[in-house]
Structure formats: structure tokens, C-alpha cells
Amino acid sequence: MSKLYLVGTFDTKSEELDYLAVLLRRGVLPVVTVDLSTRPETDRADFSARDVAACHPKGAEYVLGGSDRGHAVHAMGEAFARFCSTRQKDISAIIGIGGGGGSAMVCEGLRALPYGLPKILVSTLASGDMAPYIGSSDTIVIPSVTDLAGLNRLSRNILHNAAQALLGMTASPYLRPIVEKDSLGLSMFGVTTPCVTQITAQMKQVYDCVVFHATGTGGRTLESLLDSGYLCGVMDMTLTEIADELVGGVLPSGAARLDAVARARQPWVGAPGAVDMVNFWAPETVPEKFADRLFYNHNANVTLMRTTPDENEQIGAWIAAKLNKCRGPVTLLIPEGGVSALDIKDGPFHHPEASAALFDTLEARFKQTAQRKLVRLPHHINDPAFSAAAVDAFHSLQQDH
């Protein structure tokens, strides 16, 4: 029988962890406690800190044998990730608690577990930016509100709710259908929505269309699932995260964007959707160095900045260099009529010189082979004709794959 795992630092959070253990044991699944303490060891958990630390490639002493807490926290997180990876079949659900260090260590393990497996973190950091902690995982983060420094009237309530949430997930687990369609990954932004909506309408009879919002995390999640074998192919119509990565926006792709395409060798059809823009939050958050640029207020909290010809040349070179590493079936489509809803004749981001810099650089730098093709189309990215061409291109790659 798989089990519920309860994780935290028993040297500093034992009162809260013991309270959670009592609540979780009211369910039907056995509860396993795991200690991530990096200071003097305790013997209050089923798996001690030394048990976890022993999972580190360099051994337990590498984790626990020094006096540098920062090193110990980082190393214990690495060890816990390996601990979780080796116990995936034993873990039915998992909950962890922590402050700064504890949250970092717990999340290393949660990121190593499969999508869909219930994961909860109760954290003192939850009201801030948790992206560096949870990454692209499906971890549910609950603010602890109070510090995790002993139980009080409010923390009991918060921890009780977290425990009941985990018990509810395990009492009625998701059951996958016996027969499922293959999953197709797609990337979308508000300004490329018509394109992707038209594609999914044509593909959903054959594929389970999994659409990712191109917000930095979305692209990384898409590629994580491609790496894991979850996706049979990708229609990557929105590469806007690359513009943020190279120019300095708030939704960056990360340096590894498109690397999974090369590793997976699954059919990939893509377009430079929405690379005409770099994303920032409210206008006052835009760095001063961009003060003289062209902006569009998407809403009160999102400000879009038009990319320049030089930036488009850089973006085109970056995309081509990445795709040139691919040995699987790849087709890059260039929408000559515009790459977003704003990049259209008489639109706020219509800029023929910038578009030409992007398209010409892609064509010049992209190395075509029998498996790797570039096609220029006289359509806007949101035109039905462009979507139809993308679908035809994917079907052609799938047939040849």
C-alpha cells in the first residue's frame, strides 16, 4: 500500500509536524515521516536526516558533516530529491512545511515527483514569489500566515486545513481513463489565442491537446513533459518567452528553452509567435533604460514593449541556433503577415523593419535538412490559413516519424 509522506525539519518544526501527523493518521493510508534537519539529528521521524542525507551522491557526511548551514541546506535538498525519485511508487501524496531553508529543501523533492501526485507545501514564504522554489511542478502552496515557530490558534487552523486537503485528494484519487489519446503540447499567449484555438479545434479529435500559457513557467513545463515522454509532439506557436529571456522581461524562457526538442526527437512544428513583445508588470516596473521605447498597456498590471530590429535579429539567431541542434522532425513556420494580434497592419506593434530582421535572420541562420525545414507563409499568425498550414505540417511530420 502506498503511503502519505510528511516532511520537514524535526529539529525546529517538531510541534507542527507532530500535529500534522495526528491529523493525517485519521485517514486510511499509513503516514511516513521524513526529517530534513541539517543541525544535530533527532530520532523522531521514520526516516532520519541521516537516512535522507545518505542519498546524496557524495554521502551523508557531505551533507551533515560541516558547519556551513547554506551548504547543508543545498546538499540536503539534492539528497531529498534523490530520496523522492527512488520512492515514487511508495508515495501516494506528500506534504511538507518550512520557512526559507525548509521550503527550499522540501521543494527539491517535490519537483522530482510526477505531475498529478498530490503535493502540498505550507510555507512562510508563500505570499511572495515562489517560482524559484516550485519551478514548473504542480505543488499546491499554502501560506502559513504565522511563522512556523510553535503552534498557536491560527497555525493550528492553517495546518488542519492543509491536512484535510491532502486527505481529500487521497480519498478520491484521479483515475485515468483506460484508453487515452496521445498528448500534444501547444504554447499560447493572449495575442496568439486565435491561432492555437484554431489548431486545437482541428487536432482534438486525434490528440489530447495540452495548452501551456507562455509565461516562462509554461514553456518550461511543456519541455519538462516532452522530456518525460508525456507528449507525442509539440506545436510551439508562441516563443515570446525567448524575447523576455534575451531582452530582460519578466516572463523569461530560461536558457534551456527548445533544448528538450532536440533531446526528445518528437515531431515539432513552431512559429515565432509574440516575439514582437517583451513583458513587464505595471508601467512603473519597466526599467528606466527602456524609457524611450514603444509600449502597449495590455492591462493595468501588464505592460508590453515592442522589440526592435536589433533585438529581433538576436531572437532569430537564438531560435535558429537551438533548432539547428535538433535531429528529430522539425518544421519552423514564418507568418509573414505578423507574429501577434498587435503585429498587424495598422496595429500598435506593426513594424516591418523589425519583422524583416526576424524573418531574414531565421531564414539565413536556420540550417535546413531532410528532417529540419523552414517555411515562409504569406499569412498572419492568427489567420485560419496559417493554422491550417501548421496542422498539415504536423500531420506530415507525424507520418514520416
Solvent accessible surface area in square Angstrom, and as a share of the most:
residue,aa,sasa,rsa
1,M,168,0.75
2,S,40,0.26
3,K,56,0.24
4,L,1,0.00
5,Y,3,0.01
6,L,0,0.00
7,V,0,0.00
8,G,1,0.01
9,T,17,0.10
10,F,6,0.02
11,D,50,0.26
12,T,59,0.34
13,K,28,0.12
14,S,24,0.16
15,E,89,0.40
16,E,1,0.01
17,L,1,0.00
18,D,52,0.27
19,Y,53,0.20
20,L,0,0.00
21,A,6,0.04
22,V,86,0.49
23,L,6,0.03
24,L,0,0.00
25,R,134,0.49
26,R,167,0.61
27,G,28,0.27
28,V,134,0.77
29,L,31,0.16
30,P,58,0.36
31,V,17,0.10
32,V,15,0.09
33,T,8,0.05
34,V,0,0.00
35,D,1,0.00
36,L,1,0.00
37,S,0,0.00
38,T,22,0.13
39,R,131,0.48
40,P,116,0.73
41,E,76,0.34
42,T,36,0.21
43,D,135,0.70
44,R,130,0.48
45,A,17,0.13
46,D,87,0.45
47,F,51,0.21
48,S,25,0.16
49,A,0,0.00
50,R,95,0.35
51,D,66,0.34
52,V,0,0.00
53,A,0,0.00
54,A,62,0.48
55,C,34,0.21
56,H,13,0.06
57,P,91,0.57
58,K,138,0.59
59,G,25,0.24
60,A,16,0.12
61,E,111,0.50
62,Y,80,0.31
63,V,1,0.01
64,L,28,0.14
65,G,51,0.49
66,G,60,0.58
67,S,119,0.77
68,D,91,0.47
69,R,132,0.48
70,G,49,0.47
71,H,65,0.29
72,A,8,0.06
73,V,18,0.11
74,H,111,0.50
75,A,1,0.00
76,M,0,0.00
77,G,1,0.01
78,E,61,0.27
79,A,0,0.00
80,F,1,0.00
81,A,20,0.16
82,R,119,0.44
83,F,1,0.00
84,C,0,0.00
85,S,54,0.35
86,T,104,0.61
87,R,64,0.23
88,Q,69,0.31
89,K,201,0.85
90,D,42,0.22
91,I,5,0.02
92,S,29,0.18
93,A,0,0.00
94,I,0,0.00
95,I,0,0.00
96,G,0,0.00
97,I,1,0.00
98,G,1,0.01
99,G,16,0.15
100,G,36,0.35
101,G,16,0.16
102,G,9,0.08
103,S,0,0.00
104,A,35,0.27
105,M,3,0.01
106,V,1,0.00
107,C,0,0.00
108,E,47,0.21
109,G,0,0.00
110,L,0,0.00
111,R,92,0.33
112,A,31,0.24
113,L,12,0.06
114,P,58,0.36
115,Y,82,0.31
116,G,63,0.61
117,L,22,0.11
118,P,29,0.18
119,K,3,0.01
120,I,0,0.00
121,L,0,0.00
122,V,0,0.00
123,S,0,0.00
124,T,46,0.27
125,L,58,0.29
126,A,18,0.14
127,S,112,0.72
128,G,49,0.47
129,D,110,0.57
130,M,17,0.08
131,A,46,0.36
132,P,100,0.63
133,Y,52,0.20
134,I,36,0.18
135,G,27,0.26
136,S,26,0.17
137,S,21,0.13
138,D,60,0.31
139,T,13,0.07
140,I,80,0.40
141,V,38,0.22
142,I,37,0.19
143,P,61,0.39
144,S,2,0.01
145,V,104,0.60
146,T,34,0.20
147,D,95,0.49
148,L,5,0.02
149,A,83,0.64
150,G,19,0.19
151,L,36,0.18
152,N,55,0.28
153,R,220,0.80
154,L,76,0.38
155,S,2,0.01
156,R,107,0.39
157,N,80,0.41
158,I,29,0.15
159,L,1,0.00
160,H,68,0.30
161,N,81,0.42
162,A,0,0.00
163,A,0,0.00
164,Q,69,0.31
165,A,41,0.31
166,L,0,0.00
167,L,25,0.13
168,G,42,0.40
169,M,55,0.25
170,T,25,0.15
171,A,83,0.64
172,S,91,0.58
173,P,79,0.49
174,Y,170,0.65
175,L,147,0.73
176,R,166,0.60
177,P,72,0.45
178,I,181,0.92
179,V,131,0.76
180,E,79,0.35
181,K,104,0.44
182,D,87,0.45
183,S,13,0.08
184,L,0,0.00
185,G,0,0.00
186,L,0,0.00
187,S,1,0.01
188,M,48,0.22
189,F,20,0.08
190,G,47,0.45
191,V,10,0.06
192,T,0,0.00
193,T,47,0.27
194,P,58,0.37
195,C,0,0.00
196,V,1,0.00
197,T,74,0.43
198,Q,45,0.20
199,I,0,0.00
200,T,24,0.14
201,A,60,0.46
202,Q,85,0.38
203,M,1,0.00
204,K,107,0.45
205,Q,139,0.62
206,V,89,0.51
207,Y,14,0.05
208,D,66,0.34
209,C,33,0.20
210,V,35,0.20
211,V,61,0.35
212,F,22,0.09
213,H,108,0.48
214,A,1,0.01
215,T,43,0.25
216,G,1,0.01
217,T,50,0.29
218,G,9,0.09
219,G,1,0.01
220,R,96,0.35
221,T,18,0.11
222,L,0,0.00
223,E,14,0.06
224,S,42,0.27
225,L,14,0.07
226,L,6,0.03
227,D,71,0.37
228,S,83,0.53
229,G,58,0.56
230,Y,109,0.41
231,L,2,0.01
232,C,22,0.13
233,G,0,0.00
234,V,1,0.01
235,M,0,0.00
236,D,0,0.00
237,M,0,0.00
238,T,0,0.00
239,L,0,0.00
240,T,1,0.00
241,E,0,0.00
242,I,0,0.00
243,A,0,0.00
244,D,1,0.01
245,E,56,0.25
246,L,42,0.21
247,V,18,0.11
248,G,44,0.42
249,G,12,0.11
250,V,50,0.29
251,L,22,0.11
252,P,50,0.32
253,S,1,0.01
254,G,21,0.20
255,A,77,0.60
256,A,60,0.46
257,R,5,0.02
258,L,1,0.00
259,D,39,0.20
260,A,0,0.00
261,V,3,0.02
262,A,23,0.18
263,R,146,0.53
264,A,29,0.23
265,R,133,0.49
266,Q,55,0.24
267,P,0,0.00
268,W,1,0.00
269,V,0,0.00
270,G,0,0.00
271,A,0,0.00
272,P,0,0.00
273,G,0,0.00
274,A,0,0.00
275,V,0,0.00
276,D,1,0.01
277,M,0,0.00
278,V,0,0.00
279,N,2,0.01
280,F,3,0.01
281,W,120,0.42
282,A,17,0.13
283,P,69,0.43
284,E,146,0.65
285,T,66,0.39
286,V,27,0.16
287,P,51,0.32
288,E,145,0.65
289,K,153,0.65
290,F,15,0.06
291,A,70,0.54
292,D,129,0.67
293,R,50,0.18
294,L,96,0.48
295,F,62,0.26
296,Y,80,0.30
297,N,98,0.50
298,H,91,0.41
299,N,77,0.39
300,A,86,0.67
301,N,101,0.52
302,V,31,0.18
303,T,3,0.01
304,L,4,0.02
305,M,0,0.00
306,R,8,0.03
307,T,1,0.01
308,T,41,0.24
309,P,46,0.29
310,D,111,0.58
311,E,25,0.11
312,N,2,0.01
313,E,87,0.39
314,Q,90,0.40
315,I,0,0.00
316,G,0,0.00
317,A,22,0.17
318,W,48,0.17
319,I,0,0.00
320,A,0,0.00
321,A,55,0.43
322,K,25,0.11
323,L,0,0.00
324,N,26,0.13
325,K,124,0.53
326,C,1,0.01
327,R,138,0.50
328,G,3,0.03
329,P,4,0.03
330,V,1,0.00
331,T,7,0.04
332,L,0,0.00
333,L,4,0.02
334,I,0,0.00
335,P,0,0.00
336,E,72,0.32
337,G,35,0.33
338,G,3,0.03
339,V,3,0.02
340,S,0,0.00
341,A,48,0.37
342,L,17,0.08
343,D,3,0.01
344,I,75,0.38
345,K,158,0.67
346,D,135,0.70
347,G,17,0.16
348,P,67,0.42
349,F,1,0.00
350,H,85,0.38
351,H,54,0.24
352,P,76,0.48
353,E,110,0.49
354,A,0,0.00
355,S,18,0.11
356,A,46,0.36
357,A,22,0.17
358,L,2,0.01
359,F,8,0.03
360,D,77,0.40
361,T,16,0.09
362,L,0,0.00
363,E,82,0.37
364,A,86,0.66
365,R,128,0.47
366,F,10,0.04
367,K,135,0.57
368,Q,103,0.46
369,T,67,0.39
370,A,96,0.74
371,Q,82,0.37
372,R,16,0.06
373,K,90,0.38
374,L,15,0.07
375,V,59,0.34
376,R,80,0.29
377,L,25,0.12
378,P,103,0.65
379,H,50,0.22
380,H,13,0.06
381,I,0,0.00
382,N,22,0.11
383,D,54,0.28
384,P,96,0.60
385,A,47,0.36
386,F,0,0.00
387,S,0,0.00
388,A,39,0.31
389,A,27,0.21
390,A,0,0.00
391,V,8,0.04
392,D,93,0.48
393,A,17,0.13
394,F,0,0.00
395,H,63,0.28
396,S,52,0.34
397,L,13,0.06
398,Q,54,0.24
399,Q,150,0.67
400,D,111,0.57
401,H,116,0.52
